[in-house]
Amino acid sequence: MTQPLNIIFAGTPDFSVPPLAALLETEHNIIAVFTQPDRPAGRGRKLTASPVKQLALEHSIPVYQPKNFKAEEDLVQLEGLQADLMVVVAYGLLLPQRVLDAPRLGCINIHASLLPRWRGAAPIQRSILAGDSETGITIMEMEAGLDTGPMLLKKSCDIYAEDTGGSLHDRLSPMGAEALLEALPGIADGSLQAQVQDDSEAVYASKMNKDEAVMDWRLSAAELGRQVRAFNPWPVAQTTLEDKVLRVWEAEPLSGGSGEVPGKVVATDRNGIDVATGDGVLRIKTLQLPGKRAMSAADFLNAHSLEGVTLG
C-alpha cells in the first residue's frame, strides 16, 4: 500500500462537490482547496461562497481564491504547499504551466465526457444537443491545451431519451467521484498508464449562451426536443407568444407531420400543446411566462387560448 498523498483540490460548482466529499473519506490528506472568488447571488446579490468552499470550510481545510494565476504571489503560494497531486474538477480557471508542474505527480482533471469527444466548457449539454447515446467521465492528466491531456481512466453511461442537462449532470457528478477513487491508487504508485488522445476525433463543447436558447421552429421536432432537454435547467429553451417570452421546460417530439407553418399550434389538450416544426410536431408539456412559475400545459391552457396561434 502506498503512502497517503497530499492533495490540492480545485473546483467551484455543485458538480465538484461529490469528488471532494469522496476524497475526504479516504486516507489521503486534502491540504488545500482552490475555488473561484465569492460571487453575488440571489435577489440581494449577497457575496456567496462556492459549494466547494462551503464543504472545505466545514472540514477546516484551508481555502485559496485567486482571481487568476497571473500574480506571482499566488503561484508561489501554491508551489509552497508542496503537494503530491492536484485534482481539478470544474474549477473554471485556466492553469498556467507553473501550476501544472507544481505537484510532484502533476495535475489531473475529472472531465464530464468520453474524451476526446466534447473537449471544453459544456460537454454535458453538447452531448444531449448532438443526440449522443452515450457519455461518461474521463480522468486525464492535465497539460496546457484545453482538455487535450493523456487519459488515465474512463467510465461510460447511457444518455436516456428523457435526460436533461440537469439530470445528466446529477448522474455524472458522483460518477466522477467513483472514477477518481478508482484511479488514485494507480496514479499514486505509477501503475496507471495514460493513453494519448486521438486529436482527429476531438469535438469542441463551447460554453452555453442565452442566444442559443431561442427555438427555431424550422428545425425538426427531434432537434428542438434535444434543445429543450439540453438547456434545462439553464439557459432554458424559449420562444415567443405574441410579445411575451415563453420558456419551454419540457417537450416531446411526435412522429408524423402536420403540413402547417413551423411554429403554428396545431392541437391543444391536457397532454400538451402540439406545435408544427420543420419536420414533425413538438408537444410542449411544461412552460413558463415571464414572472410566473413553470406550469403544465394543461394548467396553462386553463387561462390561455392558443387556437390558431403561431409561436416564435
Phi and psi restraints in degrees (value plus and minus 20) as a CYANA .aco file:
   2 THR   PHI     -97.6   -57.6
   2 THR   PSI     141.1   181.1
   3 GLN   PHI     -88.2   -48.2
   3 GLN   PSI     128.0   168.0
   4 PRO   PHI     -77.3   -37.3
   4 PRO   PSI     122.3   162.3
   5 LEU   PHI    -109.9   -69.9
   5 LEU   PSI     128.0   168.0
   6 ASN   PHI    -112.1   -72.1
   6 ASN   PSI      91.9   131.9
   7 ILE   PHI    -134.8   -94.8
   7 ILE   PSI     114.5   154.5
   8 ILE   PHI    -116.0   -76.0
   8 ILE   PSI     113.5   153.5
   9 PHE   PHI    -131.0   -91.0
   9 PHE   PSI     112.0   152.0
  10 ALA   PHI    -146.3  -106.3
  10 ALA   PSI      98.7   138.7
  11 GLY   PHI    -189.3  -149.3
  11 GLY   PSI     148.1   188.1
  12 THR   PHI    -154.0  -114.0
  12 THR   PSI     -79.1   -39.1
  13 PRO   PHI    -105.7   -65.7
  13 PRO   PSI    -195.4  -155.4
  14 ASP   PHI     -72.8   -32.8
  14 ASP   PSI     -57.0   -17.0
  15 PHE   PHI     -77.1   -37.1
  15 PHE   PSI     -50.0   -10.0
  16 SER   PHI    -102.2   -62.2
  16 SER   PSI     -32.9     7.1
  17 VAL   PHI     -89.0   -49.0
  17 VAL   PSI     -69.0   -29.0
  18 PRO   PHI     -77.1   -37.1
  18 PRO   PSI     -61.4   -21.4
  19 PRO   PHI     -81.9   -41.9
  19 PRO   PSI     -60.7   -20.7
  20 LEU   PHI     -85.2   -45.2
  20 LEU   PSI     -63.2   -23.2
  21 ALA   PHI     -81.1   -41.1
  21 ALA   PSI     -58.5   -18.5
  22 ALA   PHI     -86.4   -46.4
  22 ALA   PSI     -61.1   -21.1
  23 LEU   PHI     -82.1   -42.1
  23 LEU   PSI     -56.2   -16.2
  24 LEU   PHI     -85.5   -45.5
  24 LEU   PSI     -38.9     1.1
  25 GLU   PHI    -111.2   -71.2
  25 GLU   PSI     -22.1    17.9
  26 THR   PHI    -116.4   -76.4
  26 THR   PSI    -199.3  -159.3
  27 GLU   PHI    -100.6   -60.6
  27 GLU   PSI     -27.5    12.5
  28 HIS   PHI     -94.6   -54.6
  28 HIS   PSI     135.6   175.6
  29 ASN   PHI    -119.5   -79.5
  29 ASN   PSI      98.8   138.8
  30 ILE   PHI    -108.6   -68.6
  30 ILE   PSI      81.7   121.7
  31 ILE   PHI    -107.9   -67.9
  31 ILE   PSI     -37.7     2.3
  32 ALA   PHI    -185.6  -145.6
  32 ALA   PSI     132.5   172.5
  33 VAL   PHI    -142.2  -102.2
  33 VAL   PSI     111.4   151.4
  34 PHE   PHI    -128.9   -88.9
  34 PHE   PSI     111.2   151.2
  35 THR   PHI    -167.5  -127.5
  35 THR   PSI     143.5   183.5
  36 GLN   PHI     -90.1   -50.1
  36 GLN   PSI     136.0   176.0
  37 PRO   PHI     -76.3   -36.3
  37 PRO   PSI     130.6   170.6
  38 ASP   PHI     -74.8   -34.8
  38 ASP   PSI     121.6   161.6
  39 ARG   PHI    -141.2  -101.2
  39 ARG   PSI     133.2   173.2
  40 PRO   PHI     -84.7   -44.7
  40 PRO   PSI     118.7   158.7
  41 ALA   PHI    -168.9  -128.9
  41 ALA   PSI     137.1   177.1
  42 GLY   PHI      56.4    96.4
  42 GLY   PSI     159.3   199.3
  43 ARG   PHI     -83.9   -43.9
  43 ARG   PSI     -54.4   -14.4
  44 GLY   PHI    -103.0   -63.0
  44 GLY   PSI     -23.5    16.5
  45 ARG   PHI      33.2    73.2
  45 ARG   PSI      19.4    59.4
  46 LYS   PHI     -98.2   -58.2
  46 LYS   PSI     118.8   158.8
  47 LEU   PHI     -79.4   -39.4
  47 LEU   PSI     107.4   147.4
  48 THR   PHI    -147.7  -107.7
  48 THR   PSI     115.1   155.1
  49 ALA   PHI     -91.7   -51.7
  49 ALA   PSI     127.6   167.6
  50 SER   PHI     -85.9   -45.9
  50 SER   PSI     137.9   177.9
  51 PRO   PHI     -75.3   -35.3
  51 PRO   PSI     -56.7   -16.7
  52 VAL   PHI     -87.2   -47.2
  52 VAL   PSI     -62.4   -22.4
  53 LYS   PHI     -81.9   -41.9
  53 LYS   PSI     -62.0   -22.0
  54 GLN   PHI     -80.2   -40.2
  54 GLN   PSI     -63.3   -23.3
  55 LEU   PHI     -87.3   -47.3
  55 LEU   PSI     -60.1   -20.1
  56 ALA   PHI     -81.6   -41.6
  56 ALA   PSI     -64.2   -24.2
  57 LEU   PHI     -85.4   -45.4
  57 LEU   PSI     -54.5   -14.5
  58 GLU   PHI     -80.5   -40.5
  58 GLU   PSI     -47.4    -7.4
  59 HIS   PHI    -127.9   -87.9
  59 HIS   PSI      -5.1    34.9
  60 SER   PHI      37.1    77.1
  60 SER   PSI      18.1    58.1
  61 ILE   PHI    -113.1   -73.1
  61 ILE   PSI     112.6   152.6
  62 PRO   PHI     -77.4   -37.4
  62 PRO   PSI     114.2   154.2
  63 VAL   PHI    -135.8   -95.8
  63 VAL   PSI     112.5   152.5
  64 TYR   PHI    -139.9   -99.9
  64 TYR   PSI     118.8   158.8
  65 GLN   PHI    -155.3  -115.3
  65 GLN   PSI      41.7    81.7
  66 PRO   PHI     -85.4   -45.4
  66 PRO   PSI     124.9   164.9
  67 LYS   PHI     -85.0   -45.0
  67 LYS   PSI     -58.6   -18.6
  68 ASN   PHI    -180.2  -140.2
  68 ASN   PSI    -191.7  -151.7
  69 PHE   PHI    -132.3   -92.3
  69 PHE   PSI      16.7    56.7
  70 LYS   PHI    -108.0   -68.0
  70 LYS   PSI     -41.1    -1.1
  71 ALA   PHI    -103.0   -63.0
  71 ALA   PSI     112.6   152.6
  72 GLU   PHI     -78.2   -38.2
  72 GLU   PSI     -57.6   -17.6
  73 GLU   PHI     -84.0   -44.0
  73 GLU   PSI     -53.7   -13.7
  74 ASP   PHI     -89.4   -49.4
  74 ASP   PSI     -59.3   -19.3
  75 LEU   PHI     -86.9   -46.9
  75 LEU   PSI     -64.8   -24.8
  76 VAL   PHI     -82.2   -42.2
  76 VAL   PSI     -59.3   -19.3
  77 GLN   PHI     -82.2   -42.2
  77 GLN   PSI     -65.9   -25.9
  78 LEU   PHI     -86.0   -46.0
  78 LEU   PSI     -64.5   -24.5
  79 GLU   PHI     -81.7   -41.7
  79 GLU   PSI     -54.1   -14.1
  80 GLY   PHI     -87.2   -47.2
  80 GLY   PSI     -35.9     4.1
  81 LEU   PHI     -92.7   -52.7
  81 LEU   PSI     -40.3    -0.3
  82 GLN   PHI      31.2    71.2
  82 GLN   PSI      32.0    72.0
  83 ALA   PHI     -95.6   -55.6
  83 ALA   PSI     134.3   174.3
  84 ASP   PHI    -101.0   -61.0
  84 ASP   PSI     -55.0   -15.0
  85 LEU   PHI    -173.1  -133.1
  85 LEU   PSI     127.5   167.5
  86 MET   PHI    -139.7   -99.7
  86 MET   PSI     105.6   145.6
  87 VAL   PHI    -124.0   -84.0
  87 VAL   PSI     102.7   142.7
  88 VAL   PHI    -137.2   -97.2
  88 VAL   PSI     106.5   146.5
  89 VAL   PHI    -158.8  -118.8
  89 VAL   PSI      87.1   127.1
  90 ALA   PHI      30.0    70.0
  90 ALA   PSI      25.9    65.9
  91 TYR   PHI     -88.9   -48.9
  91 TYR   PSI     -64.6   -24.6
  92 GLY   PHI      75.4   115.4
  92 GLY   PSI     -15.6    24.4
  93 LEU   PHI    -144.3  -104.3
  93 LEU   PSI     122.7   162.7
  94 LEU   PHI     -94.9   -54.9
  94 LEU   PSI     115.9   155.9
  95 LEU   PHI    -121.3   -81.3
  95 LEU   PSI     101.3   141.3
  96 PRO   PHI     -89.5   -49.5
  96 PRO   PSI     146.1   186.1
  97 GLN   PHI     -78.4   -38.4
  97 GLN   PSI     -54.5   -14.5
  98 ARG   PHI     -81.9   -41.9
  98 ARG   PSI     -56.3   -16.3
  99 VAL   PHI     -89.6   -49.6
  99 VAL   PSI     -64.1   -24.1
 100 LEU   PHI     -81.7   -41.7
 100 LEU   PSI     -51.6   -11.6
 101 ASP   PHI    -107.3   -67.3
 101 ASP   PSI     -32.7     7.3
 102 ALA   PHI     -85.9   -45.9
 102 ALA   PSI     -70.4   -30.4
 103 PRO   PHI     -90.5   -50.5
 103 PRO   PSI     128.1   168.1
 104 ARG   PHI     -75.8   -35.8
 104 ARG   PSI     -61.0   -21.0
 105 LEU   PHI    -120.4   -80.4
 105 LEU   PSI     -10.9    29.1
 106 GLY   PHI      63.5   103.5
 106 GLY   PSI    -182.4  -142.4
 107 CYS   PHI    -138.3   -98.3
 107 CYS   PSI     117.9   157.9
 108 ILE   PHI    -139.0   -99.0
 108 ILE   PSI     133.8   173.8
 109 ASN   PHI    -145.1  -105.1
 109 ASN   PSI     120.3   160.3
 110 ILE   PHI    -118.5   -78.5
 110 ILE   PSI      92.8   132.8
 111 HIS   PHI    -135.0   -95.0
 111 HIS   PSI     116.8   156.8
 112 ALA   PHI    -109.1   -69.1
 112 ALA   PSI      35.8    75.8
 113 SER   PHI    -182.4  -142.4
 113 SER   PSI     151.8   191.8
 114 LEU   PHI    -114.1   -74.1
 114 LEU   PSI      67.6   107.6
 115 LEU   PHI     -77.5   -37.5
 115 LEU   PSI     130.2   170.2
 116 PRO   PHI    -103.4   -63.4
 116 PRO   PSI     -16.4    23.6
 117 ARG   PHI     -92.9   -52.9
 117 ARG   PSI     113.6   153.6
 118 TRP   PHI      44.2    84.2
 118 TRP   PSI      39.4    79.4
 119 ARG   PHI     -95.2   -55.2
 119 ARG   PSI     121.0   161.0
 120 GLY   PHI     103.7   143.7
 120 GLY   PSI    -186.1  -146.1
 121 ALA   PHI    -100.0   -60.0
 121 ALA   PSI     -46.8    -6.8
 122 ALA   PHI    -150.3  -110.3
 122 ALA   PSI      37.4    77.4
 123 PRO   PHI     -86.9   -46.9
 123 PRO   PSI     -51.8   -11.8
 124 ILE   PHI     -86.2   -46.2
 124 ILE   PSI     -72.0   -32.0
 125 GLN   PHI     -85.7   -45.7
 125 GLN   PSI     -60.2   -20.2
 126 ARG   PHI     -85.5   -45.5
 126 ARG   PSI     -54.5   -14.5
 127 SER   PHI     -86.3   -46.3
 127 SER   PSI     -58.7   -18.7
 128 ILE   PHI     -89.0   -49.0
 128 ILE   PSI     -65.6   -25.6
 129 LEU   PHI     -79.1   -39.1
 129 LEU   PSI     -55.3   -15.3
 130 ALA   PHI    -101.4   -61.4
 130 ALA   PSI     -29.0    11.0
 131 GLY   PHI      61.0   101.0
 131 GLY   PSI       2.5    42.5
 132 ASP   PHI     -82.5   -42.5
 132 ASP   PSI     127.0   167.0
 133 SER   PHI    -115.5   -75.5
 133 SER   PSI     -31.1     8.9
 134 GLU   PHI    -165.9  -125.9
 134 GLU   PSI     127.5   167.5
 135 THR   PHI    -169.0  -129.0
 135 THR   PSI    -180.3  -140.3
 136 GLY   PHI     144.6   184.6
 136 GLY   PSI    -175.1  -135.1
 137 ILE   PHI    -144.2  -104.2
 137 ILE   PSI     118.7   158.7
 138 THR   PHI    -142.5  -102.5
 138 THR   PSI     107.7   147.7
 139 ILE   PHI    -114.0   -74.0
 139 ILE   PSI     102.4   142.4
 140 MET   PHI    -153.9  -113.9
 140 MET   PSI     135.5   175.5
 141 GLU   PHI     -95.9   -55.9
 141 GLU   PSI     115.1   155.1
 142 MET   PHI    -108.3   -68.3
 142 MET   PSI     121.8   161.8
 143 GLU   PHI    -157.8  -117.8
 143 GLU   PSI    -197.6  -157.6
 144 ALA   PHI     -83.4   -43.4
 144 ALA   PSI     -51.3   -11.3
 145 GLY   PHI     -91.3   -51.3
 145 GLY   PSI     143.5   183.5
 146 LEU   PHI     -98.5   -58.5
 146 LEU   PSI      83.4   123.4
 147 ASP   PHI      36.9    76.9
 147 ASP   PSI      15.5    55.5
 148 THR   PHI    -121.3   -81.3
 148 THR   PSI     -23.6    16.4
 149 GLY   PHI     -89.3   -49.3
 149 GLY   PSI     142.0   182.0
 150 PRO   PHI     -80.5   -40.5
 150 PRO   PSI     124.3   164.3
 151 MET   PHI    -113.6   -73.6
 151 MET   PSI     113.5   153.5
 152 LEU   PHI    -120.0   -80.0
 152 LEU   PSI     -54.6   -14.6
 153 LEU   PHI    -182.0  -142.0
 153 LEU   PSI     123.9   163.9
 154 LYS   PHI    -149.3  -109.3
 154 LYS   PSI     124.3   164.3
 155 LYS   PHI    -151.8  -111.8
 155 LYS   PSI     111.5   151.5
 156 SER   PHI    -130.1   -90.1
 156 SER   PSI     138.6   178.6
 157 CYS   PHI    -170.6  -130.6
 157 CYS   PSI     135.5   175.5
 158 ASP   PHI     -94.5   -54.5
 158 ASP   PSI     130.7   170.7
 159 ILE   PHI    -122.7   -82.7
 159 ILE   PSI      96.1   136.1
 160 TYR   PHI    -103.0   -63.0
 160 TYR   PSI     139.0   179.0
 161 ALA   PHI     -81.5   -41.5
 161 ALA   PSI     -44.8    -4.8
 162 GLU   PHI    -118.8   -78.8
 162 GLU   PSI     -19.5    20.5
 163 ASP   PHI     -83.8   -43.8
 163 ASP   PSI     118.1   158.1
 164 THR   PHI    -129.8   -89.8
 164 THR   PSI     151.4   191.4
 165 GLY   PHI     -74.9   -34.9
 165 GLY   PSI     -58.7   -18.7
 166 GLY   PHI     -89.1   -49.1
 166 GLY   PSI     -65.4   -25.4
 167 SER   PHI     -89.1   -49.1
 167 SER   PSI     -56.5   -16.5
 168 LEU   PHI     -91.0   -51.0
 168 LEU   PSI     -59.1   -19.1
 169 HIS   PHI     -74.3   -34.3
 169 HIS   PSI     -65.8   -25.8
 170 ASP   PHI     -91.3   -51.3
 170 ASP   PSI     -42.6    -2.6
 171 ARG   PHI    -103.1   -63.1
 171 ARG   PSI     -57.7   -17.7
 172 LEU   PHI     -95.9   -55.9
 172 LEU   PSI     -50.6   -10.6
 173 SER   PHI     -80.3   -40.3
 173 SER   PSI     -73.6   -33.6
 174 PRO   PHI     -86.2   -46.2
 174 PRO   PSI     -48.1    -8.1
 175 MET   PHI     -84.3   -44.3
 175 MET   PSI     -55.0   -15.0
 176 GLY   PHI     -82.7   -42.7
 176 GLY   PSI     -59.2   -19.2
 177 ALA   PHI     -84.0   -44.0
 177 ALA   PSI     -63.1   -23.1
 178 GLU   PHI     -82.3   -42.3
 178 GLU   PSI     -65.0   -25.0
 179 ALA   PHI     -83.4   -43.4
 179 ALA   PSI     -59.5   -19.5
 180 LEU   PHI     -80.9   -40.9
 180 LEU   PSI     -68.5   -28.5
 181 LEU   PHI     -85.0   -45.0
 181 LEU   PSI     -52.3   -12.3
 182 GLU   PHI     -89.1   -49.1
 182 GLU   PSI     -55.6   -15.6
 183 ALA   PHI    -103.8   -63.8
 183 ALA   PSI     -48.4    -8.4
 184 LEU   PHI     -75.9   -35.9
 184 LEU   PSI     -64.9   -24.9
 185 PRO   PHI     -78.7   -38.7
 185 PRO   PSI     -62.4   -22.4
 186 GLY   PHI     -90.4   -50.4
 186 GLY   PSI     -49.7    -9.7
 187 ILE   PHI     -90.4   -50.4
 187 ILE   PSI     -62.4   -22.4
 188 ALA   PHI     -84.4   -44.4
 188 ALA   PSI     -61.0   -21.0
 189 ASP   PHI    -118.7   -78.7
 189 ASP   PSI     -19.2    20.8
 190 GLY   PHI      60.3   100.3
 190 GLY   PSI     -12.3    27.7
 191 SER   PHI    -104.1   -64.1
 191 SER   PSI     -35.6     4.4
 192 LEU   PHI    -105.0   -65.0
 192 LEU   PSI      94.3   134.3
 193 GLN   PHI    -110.6   -70.6
 193 GLN   PSI     109.8   149.8
 194 ALA   PHI    -101.6   -61.6
 194 ALA   PSI     126.9   166.9
 195 GLN   PHI    -132.9   -92.9
 195 GLN   PSI     107.2   147.2
 196 VAL   PHI     -88.6   -48.6
 196 VAL   PSI     118.7   158.7
 197 GLN   PHI     -92.8   -52.8
 197 GLN   PSI     127.6   167.6
 198 ASP   PHI    -108.0   -68.0
 198 ASP   PSI      83.1   123.1
 199 ASP   PHI     -81.2   -41.2
 199 ASP   PSI     -44.7    -4.7
 200 SER   PHI     -88.6   -48.6
 200 SER   PSI     -37.4     2.6
 201 GLU   PHI    -119.2   -79.2
 201 GLU   PSI     -17.2    22.8
 202 ALA   PHI     -92.5   -52.5
 202 ALA   PSI     119.5   159.5
 203 VAL   PHI    -149.6  -109.6
 203 VAL   PSI     117.2   157.2
 204 TYR   PHI    -111.2   -71.2
 204 TYR   PSI     107.4   147.4
 205 ALA   PHI    -120.4   -80.4
 205 ALA   PSI      64.2   104.2
 206 SER   PHI     -85.4   -45.4
 206 SER   PSI     136.2   176.2
 207 LYS   PHI     -79.6   -39.6
 207 LYS   PSI     123.5   163.5
 208 MET   PHI     -91.8   -51.8
 208 MET   PSI     126.2   166.2
 209 ASN   PHI    -159.3  -119.3
 209 ASN   PSI     138.7   178.7
 210 LYS   PHI     -84.8   -44.8
 210 LYS   PSI     -48.3    -8.3
 211 ASP   PHI     -81.4   -41.4
 211 ASP   PSI     -53.3   -13.3
 212 GLU   PHI     -89.7   -49.7
 212 GLU   PSI     -36.0     4.0
 213 ALA   PHI     -95.6   -55.6
 213 ALA   PSI     -35.7     4.3
 214 VAL   PHI     -91.7   -51.7
 214 VAL   PSI     105.5   145.5
 215 MET   PHI    -101.0   -61.0
 215 MET   PSI     110.4   150.4
 216 ASP   PHI    -123.3   -83.3
 216 ASP   PSI      85.4   125.4
 217 TRP   PHI     -87.7   -47.7
 217 TRP   PSI     -27.9    12.1
 218 ARG   PHI     -96.3   -56.3
 218 ARG   PSI     -36.9     3.1
 219 LEU   PHI     -90.2   -50.2
 219 LEU   PSI     150.0   190.0
 220 SER   PHI     -96.1   -56.1
 220 SER   PSI     140.1   180.1
 221 ALA   PHI     -81.4   -41.4
 221 ALA   PSI     -56.5   -16.5
 222 ALA   PHI     -83.6   -43.6
 222 ALA   PSI     -63.9   -23.9
 223 GLU   PHI     -84.9   -44.9
 223 GLU   PSI     -62.9   -22.9
 224 LEU   PHI     -86.7   -46.7
 224 LEU   PSI     -57.2   -17.2
 225 GLY   PHI     -82.0   -42.0
 225 GLY   PSI     -61.0   -21.0
 226 ARG   PHI     -86.9   -46.9
 226 ARG   PSI     -56.3   -16.3
 227 GLN   PHI     -81.6   -41.6
 227 GLN   PSI     -65.2   -25.2
 228 VAL   PHI     -81.0   -41.0
 228 VAL   PSI     -63.7   -23.7
 229 ARG   PHI     -89.8   -49.8
 229 ARG   PSI     -63.3   -23.3
 230 ALA   PHI     -84.6   -44.6
 230 ALA   PSI     -57.2   -17.2
 231 PHE   PHI    -111.8   -71.8
 231 PHE   PSI      -9.0    31.0
 232 ASN   PHI    -122.5   -82.5
 232 ASN   PSI      95.0   135.0
 233 PRO   PHI    -121.8   -81.8
 233 PRO   PSI     -20.0    20.0
 234 TRP   PHI    -171.8  -131.8
 234 TRP   PSI     118.4   158.4
 235 PRO   PHI    -109.2   -69.2
 235 PRO   PSI     -15.7    24.3
 236 VAL   PHI      55.2    95.2
 236 VAL   PSI     101.5   141.5
 237 ALA   PHI     -80.0   -40.0
 237 ALA   PSI     125.4   165.4
 238 GLN   PHI    -166.2  -126.2
 238 GLN   PSI     133.4   173.4
 239 THR   PHI    -157.0  -117.0
 239 THR   PSI    -191.4  -151.4
 240 THR   PHI    -143.1  -103.1
 240 THR   PSI     123.1   163.1
 241 LEU   PHI    -138.0   -98.0
 241 LEU   PSI      85.5   125.5
 242 GLU   PHI      36.6    76.6
 242 GLU   PSI    -134.3   -94.3
 243 ASP   PHI    -126.0   -86.0
 243 ASP   PSI      -7.1    32.9
 244 LYS   PHI    -128.1   -88.1
 244 LYS   PSI     125.0   165.0
 245 VAL   PHI     -99.1   -59.1
 245 VAL   PSI     109.5   149.5
 246 LEU   PHI    -134.8   -94.8
 246 LEU   PSI      94.0   134.0
 247 ARG   PHI    -108.1   -68.1
 247 ARG   PSI     114.3   154.3
 248 VAL   PHI    -130.7   -90.7
 248 VAL   PSI      91.4   131.4
 249 TRP   PHI    -111.5   -71.5
 249 TRP   PSI     -51.1   -11.1
 250 GLU   PHI    -167.2  -127.2
 250 GLU   PSI     113.5   153.5
 251 ALA   PHI    -172.7  -132.7
 251 ALA   PSI     140.0   180.0
 252 GLU   PHI    -157.6  -117.6
 252 GLU   PSI     104.6   144.6
 253 PRO   PHI     -92.2   -52.2
 253 PRO   PSI     118.0   158.0
 254 LEU   PHI    -131.6   -91.6
 254 LEU   PSI     129.9   169.9
 255 SER   PHI     -98.2   -58.2
 255 SER   PSI     136.0   176.0
 256 GLY   PHI      69.6   109.6
 256 GLY   PSI     132.4   172.4
 257 GLY   PHI    -118.7   -78.7
 257 GLY   PSI     158.6   198.6
 258 SER   PHI    -143.4  -103.4
 258 SER   PSI     -40.7    -0.7
 259 GLY   PHI      53.0    93.0
 259 GLY   PSI     -12.3    27.7
 260 GLU   PHI    -122.3   -82.3
 260 GLU   PSI     147.7   187.7
 261 VAL   PHI     -83.2   -43.2
 261 VAL   PSI     114.9   154.9
 262 PRO   PHI     -75.5   -35.5
 262 PRO   PSI     112.5   152.5
 263 GLY   PHI      80.5   120.5
 263 GLY   PSI     -34.7     5.3
 264 LYS   PHI     -97.8   -57.8
 264 LYS   PSI     114.5   154.5
 265 VAL   PHI     -94.4   -54.4
 265 VAL   PSI      99.1   139.1
 266 VAL   PHI    -123.9   -83.9
 266 VAL   PSI     -36.6     3.4
 267 ALA   PHI    -184.4  -144.4
 267 ALA   PSI     129.2   169.2
 268 THR   PHI    -161.3  -121.3
 268 THR   PSI     116.0   156.0
 269 ASP   PHI    -179.7  -139.7
 269 ASP   PSI    -193.9  -153.9
 270 ARG   PHI     -83.0   -43.0
 270 ARG   PSI     -38.0     2.0
 271 ASN   PHI    -103.1   -63.1
 271 ASN   PSI     -40.1    -0.1
 272 GLY   PHI     138.2   178.2
 272 GLY   PSI    -199.1  -159.1
 273 ILE   PHI    -132.4   -92.4
 273 ILE   PSI      93.5   133.5
 274 ASP   PHI    -111.2   -71.2
 274 ASP   PSI     105.1   145.1
 275 VAL   PHI    -142.8  -102.8
 275 VAL   PSI     113.4   153.4
 276 ALA   PHI     -88.5   -48.5
 276 ALA   PSI     122.3   162.3
 277 THR   PHI    -147.0  -107.0
 277 THR   PSI    -195.6  -155.6
 278 GLY   PHI     -86.0   -46.0
 278 GLY   PSI     -41.8    -1.8
 279 ASP   PHI    -176.5  -136.5
 279 ASP   PSI      82.2   122.2
 280 GLY   PHI      76.2   116.2
 280 GLY   PSI    -193.5  -153.5
 281 VAL   PHI    -144.0  -104.0
 281 VAL   PSI     117.5   157.5
 282 LEU   PHI    -126.8   -86.8
 282 LEU   PSI     105.0   145.0
 283 ARG   PHI    -115.6   -75.6
 283 ARG   PSI      93.5   133.5
 284 ILE   PHI    -102.0   -62.0
 284 ILE   PSI     106.6   146.6
 285 LYS   PHI    -130.9   -90.9
 285 LYS   PSI     -51.0   -11.0
 286 THR   PHI    -157.6  -117.6
 286 THR   PSI     112.9   152.9
 287 LEU   PHI    -168.8  -128.8
 287 LEU   PSI     152.3   192.3
 288 GLN   PHI    -173.4  -133.4
 288 GLN   PSI     111.1   151.1
 289 LEU   PHI    -114.1   -74.1
 289 LEU   PSI     137.6   177.6
 290 PRO   PHI     -75.3   -35.3
 290 PRO   PSI     113.6   153.6
 291 GLY   PHI      56.9    96.9
 291 GLY   PSI     -19.3    20.7
 292 LYS   PHI    -133.8   -93.8
 292 LYS   PSI     144.4   184.4
 293 ARG   PHI    -100.2   -60.2
 293 ARG   PSI     139.2   179.2
 294 ALA   PHI     -86.0   -46.0
 294 ALA   PSI     120.3   160.3
 295 MET   PHI    -163.2  -123.2
 295 MET   PSI     141.9   181.9
 296 SER   PHI     -89.6   -49.6
 296 SER   PSI     137.3   177.3
 297 ALA   PHI     -78.8   -38.8
 297 ALA   PSI     -57.5   -17.5
 298 ALA   PHI     -81.5   -41.5
 298 ALA   PSI     -65.1   -25.1
 299 ASP   PHI     -85.4   -45.4
 299 ASP   PSI     -59.1   -19.1
 300 PHE   PHI     -82.3   -42.3
 300 PHE   PSI     -63.0   -23.0
 301 LEU   PHI     -90.3   -50.3
 301 LEU   PSI     -39.4     0.6
 302 ASN   PHI     -84.5   -44.5
 302 ASN   PSI     -46.8    -6.8
 303 ALA   PHI    -133.1   -93.1
 303 ALA   PSI     -30.8     9.2
 304 HIS   PHI    -155.9  -115.9
 304 HIS   PSI     115.8   155.8
 305 SER   PHI    -118.1   -78.1
 305 SER   PSI     108.4   148.4
 306 LEU   PHI    -133.8   -93.8
 306 LEU   PSI      -4.3    35.7
 307 GLU   PHI     -81.5   -41.5
 307 GLU   PSI     102.4   142.4
 308 GLY   PHI      55.9    95.9
 308 GLY   PSI     -15.0    25.0
 309 VAL   PHI    -102.1   -62.1
 309 VAL   PSI     124.7   164.7
 310 THR   PHI    -132.8   -92.8
 310 THR   PSI     105.6   145.6
 311 LEU   PHI    -107.0   -67.0
 311 LEU   PSI     135.4   175.4
